[in-house]
Amino acid sequence: MSLSAGNKRWLCLIDAVVLFLFLGLVYAWSNFAGPLEAEFGWVRAETSLVFSLCMSFFCLGGLASGFLLRRHSPTPVLLLCAVCVPAGFVLASRVSSLAGLYAAYGVLVGFGIGLGYNCVISTLLKWFPEKPGFISGVVLLGFGWGGLVLGTLSSSMTSAFGWRFTFLCLGAAFAFLIVFSTLFIRNPPAASGPARSPASASGDGGSEMTAAQMLRRRSFWIYFCWTTLLAAAGLALLGHSSLLAGDMGGSPALASLLTGAVSVSNGSSRLIMGFLYDKIGRRKSMYAVSLGCSAAFLLILLALETRSLALLTAGYVCGGLSFGGIVPINSAVCHSFYGRENYAMNFSVITLHMLVSSFLGPMLAGGMQTLTGSFSGVAALMSLFGAVSFVLSSLLKKA
């Protein structure tokens, strides 16, 4: 690789991390839900649907990105992202109804972030084919930390200036940053980057498959169920972390800080698990994530019974570590099981699990909390999800 190409791939990585830091704000929805509930009198089940829709359209945006990247360079996909996300935030700043909020934040913001997410990570892995787990973890670190960095900032801005002004500022910031990123997020020249070894440390030598071929594999459906259950649990936690801390008597500042603990753990785990995937292999990595999910919600359940914010924090950290680990594993499994050639399309198909997870997790959690007045039943169910996913991990084989 020439020095010029080497510099370009590192610039691409740096820009991707910064961009994902902003795109990761989508995980901080619970910081906005409280002020909106207070102003309009909406209940938890209603505001939870915003997050569920956002995650669903995030998934559809990723699928659209996969189709577009088969025919176009990353630039037009990012420019479409630069239209959808800012437009969503600007329109959200003007809403006075749930339907408007669902359309603006749930549909436009979610779809736009999905476009950018799949476009960036698919392009980046073309520059670093030799370390799919680690590089996925590095760039997704930014996505996970976005909930803390921008979530805390946006929470402070909301308290000082109101949520409408905050949404306007976010729209402007996203427009500038995404357009700027088109200067760096480009496809590499042919044969750029070190060749990937025939078999990674995970033991999964990559073979090239189309999405249609992938969908006929038993391995795909077992993995799809695994990531669906764990993502549902993680999204339930992310969508309710700030609200749950407030329900337990925490101040808005403390609730935002605890939500940040989820984001820090979530982001850090993406790097840690990406590294571990390349070192200890796919199966052990999946076991760790599954057990972490069960442990996290058992800690949260105990925290609710004892009214302990310390136990709640421990549960949040454990849950963030578990949820964050899913994403680099998704990327690495897709890359190593089904190949590099059709990665963008295949990865977008794998992330269709969000269509199920976003309702099975935050929407179900919101409905259960509204009906029972407690998060305890949700915590017990999500802990069970972790146990089932552990069993699925043991069944997954490359077949």
C-alpha positions in Angstrom: 0.0 0.0 0.0 1.3 3.4 -0.9 1.8 6.1 1.8 -1.0 8.1 0.2 -3.5 5.3 0.4 -2.4 4.6 4.0 -3.0 8.2 5.0 -6.4 8.1 3.3 -7.6 5.1 5.2 -6.6 6.6 8.6 -8.4 9.9 7.7 -11.4 7.8 6.7 -11.3 6.1 10.1 -11.0 9.3 12.1 -13.8 11.0 10.2 -16.0 7.9 10.6 -15.5 7.9 14.4 -16.4 11.6 14.7 -19.4 11.2 12.4 -20.6 8.2 14.4 -20.2 10.2 17.6 -23.0 12.5 16.3 -25.1 9.8 14.8 -25.0 7.9 18.1 -27.2 10.7 19.6 -30.1 8.5 18.4 -29.6 6.4 21.5 -30.1 9.4 23.8 -33.9 9.6 23.1 -34.8 9.2 26.7 -33.3 12.5 27.5 -35.8 14.2 25.2 -38.8 12.0 26.2 -39.1 13.5 29.7 -39.5 17.1 28.7 -41.9 16.2 25.9 -44.0 14.1 28.4 -44.1 17.0 30.8 -45.1 19.6 28.2 -47.8 17.6 26.3 -48.9 15.1 29.0 -48.0 12.1 26.9 -47.5 8.7 28.6 -44.5 6.4 28.5 -46.1 4.0 25.9 -46.6 6.9 23.5 -43.1 8.3 23.7 -41.6 4.9 23.6 -43.1 4.4 20.1 -41.0 7.3 18.9 -37.8 5.4 19.8 -39.2 2.2 18.3 -40.1 3.9 15.0 -36.7 5.6 15.0 -34.9 2.2 15.4 -37.2 0.6 12.8 -36.5 3.2 10.2 -32.8 3.2 11.1 -33.0 -0.4 10.0 -34.8 0.4 6.7 -32.3 3.2 6.1 -29.5 0.7 6.4 -31.3 -1.6 3.9 -31.8 1.3 1.4 -28.1 2.2 1.9 -27.1 -1.4 1.0 -29.1 -1.2 -2.3 -27.7 2.2 -3.2 -24.1 1.3 -2.5 -24.4 -1.5 -5.0 -24.7 1.1 -7.8 -23.3 4.3 -6.3 -20.3 5.6 -4.4 -20.7 6.6 -0.7 -21.1 10.3 -1.6 -24.7 10.4 -2.8 -25.7 8.1 0.1 -24.2 10.5 2.6 -25.8 13.5 0.9 -29.2 11.8 1.2 -28.4 11.3 4.9 -27.5 15.0 5.1 -31.0 15.8 3.9 -33.0 13.4 6.0 -31.4 13.8 9.5 -31.3 17.6 9.6 -34.8 17.8 8.1 -36.1 15.4 10.8 -34.7 17.5 13.6 -35.9 20.8 12.2 -39.4 19.4 11.7 -39.3 17.8 15.1 -38.6 21.3 16.6 -42.0 22.5 15.2 -44.3 19.6 16.3 -47.2 19.8 18.6 -48.7 16.3 18.1 -47.5 12.7 18.5 -48.1 12.0 14.8 -45.8 14.9 13.8 -43.1 13.7 16.3 -43.4 10.1 15.0 -42.9 11.3 11.4 -40.1 13.8 12.0 -38.0 12.1 14.7 -39.1 8.5 14.3 -39.2 8.3 10.5 -36.9 10.9 9.0 -34.1 11.0 11.7 -34.1 7.2 12.0 -34.0 6.6 8.3 -31.3 9.1 7.7 -29.1 7.8 10.5 -29.5 4.3 9.1 -28.4 5.5 5.6 -25.2 7.0 7.1 -24.5 4.2 9.5 -24.4 1.4 6.9 -22.7 3.6 4.3 -19.8 4.5 6.6 -19.1 1.1 8.2 -19.4 -0.7 4.8 -16.9 1.7 3.2 -14.5 1.7 6.2 -14.2 -2.1 6.2 -13.1 -2.0 2.6 -10.1 0.0 3.8 -9.4 -2.4 6.7 -10.3 -6.0 5.5 -7.6 -7.6 7.8 -9.3 -6.6 11.1 -13.0 -6.6 10.7 -13.8 -7.0 14.4 -11.3 -4.4 15.8 -12.1 -1.8 13.1 -15.8 -2.3 13.6 -15.3 -1.8 17.3 -13.2 1.4 16.8 -15.7 3.2 14.6 -18.7 2.0 16.6 -17.1 3.3 19.7 -18.1 6.7 18.5 -21.7 5.6 17.9 -22.0 4.3 21.5 -20.3 7.3 23.1 -22.6 9.7 21.2 -25.3 9.1 23.8 -23.0 10.4 26.5 -21.2 13.2 24.8 -24.0 14.7 22.7 -26.8 13.3 25.0 -25.4 15.2 28.0 -24.9 18.3 25.9 -28.3 18.2 24.4 -29.9 17.5 27.8 -28.1 20.7 29.2 -29.3 22.7 26.2 -32.8 21.4 26.6 -32.8 22.5 30.3 -31.4 25.9 29.4 -33.1 26.8 26.1 -35.9 24.2 25.5 -36.1 21.1 23.4 -37.3 23.0 20.3 -34.1 25.2 20.1 -32.0 22.1 20.8 -33.5 20.2 17.9 -32.8 23.2 15.6 -29.2 23.3 16.7 -28.8 19.6 16.2 -30.3 19.8 12.7 -27.7 22.5 11.7 -24.8 20.6 13.2 -25.7 17.3 11.4 -26.1 19.1 8.0 -22.6 20.5 8.2 -20.9 17.4 9.6 -22.4 14.9 7.2 -21.6 17.0 4.1 -18.1 17.6 5.4 -17.6 13.8 5.8 -18.1 13.2 2.1 -14.6 14.6 1.6 -13.2 11.5 3.5 -15.7 8.7 3.3 -14.7 7.3 -0.1 -14.1 3.9 -1.6 -10.5 2.7 -1.5 -8.6 2.1 -4.7 -8.6 -1.5 -6.0 -6.7 -4.0 -3.9 -6.2 -1.3 -1.1 -5.3 -2.5 2.4 -3.6 -5.7 3.6 -5.2 -8.9 2.4 -7.4 -10.7 4.9 -6.1 -14.0 6.0 -8.1 -17.0 4.9 -9.3 -17.7 8.4 -9.4 -15.2 11.2 -9.0 -16.0 14.9 -12.7 -16.5 15.1 -12.3 -19.6 13.1 -14.7 -18.4 10.4 -13.1 -18.3 7.1 -15.1 -15.9 4.9 -16.9 -17.2 1.8 -18.7 -14.9 -0.7 -22.5 -15.1 -0.6 -25.2 -12.9 -1.9 -28.1 -11.9 0.4 -30.3 -14.5 -1.2 -27.8 -17.2 -0.5 -27.3 -16.0 3.0 -31.0 -16.1 3.7 -31.0 -19.8 2.9 -28.4 -20.6 5.5 -29.5 -22.0 8.9 -26.6 -20.0 10.5 -28.3 -16.8 9.4 -31.6 -17.5 11.1 -30.0 -18.7 14.4 -27.8 -15.6 14.4 -30.7 -13.4 13.5 -32.7 -14.6 16.5 -29.7 -14.2 18.8 -29.1 -10.5 17.8 -32.8 -9.8 17.8 -33.3 -10.9 21.5 -30.2 -9.1 22.8 -30.9 -5.9 20.8 -34.4 -5.8 22.1 -33.1 -5.9 25.7 -30.4 -3.3 24.9 -32.9 -1.0 23.2 -35.4 -1.4 26.1 -32.6 -0.2 28.5 -31.5 2.7 26.3 -35.0 3.9 25.6 -35.9 4.0 29.3 -32.7 4.5 31.2 -33.2 8.2 32.0 -36.9 7.8 32.7 -36.3 4.8 35.0 -33.6 6.7 37.0 -36.0 9.6 37.4 -38.8 7.2 38.6 -36.4 6.0 41.3 -36.0 9.5 42.6 -32.9 10.6 40.7 -32.6 14.3 39.7 -32.7 15.2 36.0 -28.9 15.7 36.1 -28.3 12.3 37.8 -30.7 10.6 35.4 -28.8 12.1 32.4 -25.5 11.0 34.0 -26.7 7.4 34.5 -27.9 7.4 30.9 -24.4 8.4 30.0 -23.1 5.4 32.0 -25.0 3.2 29.6 -23.6 5.0 26.6 -20.0 4.9 27.9 -20.3 1.2 28.5 -22.0 0.7 25.2 -19.4 2.6 23.3 -16.4 1.1 25.1 -17.7 -2.4 24.7 -17.8 -2.0 20.9 -14.0 -1.5 20.9 -13.4 -4.2 23.6 -15.6 -6.8 21.9 -14.3 -6.0 18.5 -10.8 -6.7 19.8 -11.9 -9.8 21.7 -13.7 -11.2 18.7 -10.4 -11.2 16.7 -8.6 -12.8 19.7 -10.9 -15.3 21.4 -13.3 -16.1 18.6 -16.9 -15.7 17.8 -18.5 -18.3 20.1 -16.9 -17.0 23.4 -17.7 -13.4 22.4 -21.3 -14.3 21.9 -21.4 -16.2 25.2 -20.0 -13.1 27.0 -22.7 -10.8 25.5 -25.5 -13.2 26.4 -24.5 -13.7 30.0 -23.9 -9.9 30.4 -27.5 -9.2 29.3 -29.0 -11.6 31.9 -26.8 -10.2 34.6 -27.6 -6.6 33.8 -31.3 -7.0 34.1 -31.1 -9.1 37.2 -29.1 -6.2 38.8 -31.8 -3.8 37.6 -34.5 -6.0 39.0 -32.7 -6.1 42.4 -32.2 -2.3 42.2 -35.9 -1.8 41.8 -36.7 -4.0 44.7 -34.2 -2.3 47.0 -34.5 1.2 45.6 -30.7 1.3 45.2 -29.3 3.7 42.6 -25.9 2.0 43.1 -27.3 -1.3 41.9 -29.1 0.5 39.1 -25.8 2.0 37.9 -24.2 -1.4 38.0 -27.0 -2.8 35.9 -26.7 0.1 33.5 -23.0 -0.5 33.0 -23.4 -4.2 32.6 -26.3 -3.7 30.2 -24.3 -1.2 28.1 -21.3 -3.5 27.9 -23.6 -6.3 26.7 -25.5 -4.2 24.2 -22.4 -2.6 22.8 -20.8 -6.0 22.1 -23.6 -7.0 19.7 -22.7 -4.4 17.0 -19.1 -5.4 16.2 -20.1 -9.0 16.4 -22.8 -8.3 13.8 -20.3 -6.7 11.6 -17.6 -9.3 12.0 -19.9 -12.3 11.7 -21.4 -10.9 8.5 -17.9 -10.2 7.1 -16.4 -13.6 8.1 -19.5 -15.9 7.4 -20.8 -14.3 4.2 -17.8 -12.5 2.7 -16.6 -9.0 1.7 -18.0 -8.6 -1.8 -21.7 -8.3 -0.8 -21.0 -7.0 2.7 -23.0 -3.7 2.5 -26.2 -5.6 1.3 -25.7 -8.5 3.7 -25.0 -6.3 6.7 -28.2 -4.3 6.0 -30.2 -7.5 5.9 -28.7 -8.7 9.2 -29.7 -5.4 10.8 -33.3 -5.9 9.8 -33.5 -7.5 13.2 -34.1 -3.9 14.4 -37.5 -4.0 12.9 -38.4 -6.7 15.5 -36.1 -5.5 18.3 -37.3 -2.0 18.4 -40.8 -3.1 19.2 -40.0 -6.2 21.2 -37.7 -4.0 23.4 -38.6 -0.3 24.0 -42.2 -0.5 22.9 -43.0 -3.6 24.9 -41.2 -2.2 27.9 -43.1 1.1 27.6 -46.4 -0.8 27.4 -45.6 -3.1 30.3 -44.5 -0.1 32.4 -47.6 1.9 31.6 -49.9 -1.1 32.5 -48.2 -2.2 35.7 -46.6 1.0 36.9 -43.3 -0.8 37.3 -40.2 -1.8 35.3 -39.7 -5.1 37.2 -41.6 -7.3 34.8 -39.6 -5.9 31.9 -36.3 -6.5 33.7 -37.3 -10.2 34.4 -38.3 -10.7 30.7 -35.2 -9.1 29.3 -33.0 -11.3 31.6 -34.8 -14.3 30.1 -33.9 -13.0 26.6 -30.3 -13.1 27.6 -30.6 -16.7 28.8 -32.3 -17.8 25.5 -29.6 -16.1 23.5 -26.9 -18.0 25.3 -28.5 -21.3 24.1 -28.7 -19.9 20.6 -24.9 -19.1 20.7 -24.1 -22.7 21.3 -26.2 -23.8 18.3 -24.6 -21.4 15.8 -22.4 -23.1 13.2 -21.2 -22.0 9.8 -23.8 -24.0 7.9 
